[in-house]
Amino acid sequence: MVLSGGGKESAVNKIEEADSLLSHMTRGEKAQLLQRLARDLRDAFPGIDSIPGVCGGDPCIVRTRIPVWVLVQARRLGTSEADLLRSYPSLRAKTWPTPGLIIVHIGMRSTNK
């Protein structure tokens, strides 16, 4: 597939091409790709940071020692966002990480150790 110049149409074509490539990749190849994307996007998400020596280097909510995996696991177990915000007063609804952001940074866990 030949991609045209910039613009929305070009971005859609790139996404479609990536989707096509993903459908032919093994789970291992997808995991490697996710790790590369996480490294590439590391500085793109100011709400989550990973610092060696803090919480074992796991991604944490910036300026806290709240590991992202704790929030992800709590949500998986049915804890509401409101309950988490009450439990962790240092978190704010406006800085709450989006699900996509959390997924990217969970992928970083294995690259930071």
Buried (B, 14 or more C-beta within 10 A) or exposed (E): EEEEEEEEEEEEBEEEEEEEEEEEEEEEEEEEBBBEEBEEBBEEBEBBBBEEEEBEBBBBBBEEEBBBBBBBEBBEEEEEEEEBBEEBEEBEEEEBBEEEBBBBBBBBBEBBE
